[in-house]
Amino acid sequence: MDQLGELSFREINMLIGGVIFAIVMAAFLFNVMKGIRRWSFNNSQPLESESAIVKSRRTNVVGGSNDTTRTDYFVTFELVNGDRMEFEVKPEVFGQLVEDDQGKLLYQGTRYLGFERQKNRGTI
């Protein structure tokens, strides 16, 4: 008889469980390393402050039906030179920014740090 035929049902289940555990751990470690790499990259970048216009806002909803849901918020800014940059922002920030707002964008790499809107002097 070959080796596989001699494995018990319990041993096969343990083997499958071990493989699934290894895949889950690998995915977890991959995401941790990706986050550390992004954090390190952003920290090595200079702080930038540039004039910009809010071009668009969008949300991304993950989950649904019986699962819990999570909403990610994104804002796209257009710099004076025409380049566009999209940042993930907190819900409070998302609610305060409106398309066509003009001001100073503060960022570091891919990390959004703030937006100081220019106030129109002709409005109340």
C-alpha angles and dihedrals in degrees: 000000000000123000095255092057090057096056115105124229089253093053092050091051091049090050093050091046090051092051092049091048091051092050092049092048092048091051091048093049091046091055092046091051091047090053093048090049092052092045091050092047092051092048090053092054123089121251107260127203115185139160109257145164125224102243103176146348128210142171132214116206116201122193127013145166106052095349124088113261132224126198121206118199125213134184126192118211127193115214124214091260090057097255115137125215127189121205133185108235138184118266091250091056092045090055093052098050122081128189112269093025108146127208147097118319117207117198143148116212105309093340118107111220104171151309124230107202120216109237116226107235094209096063132081 
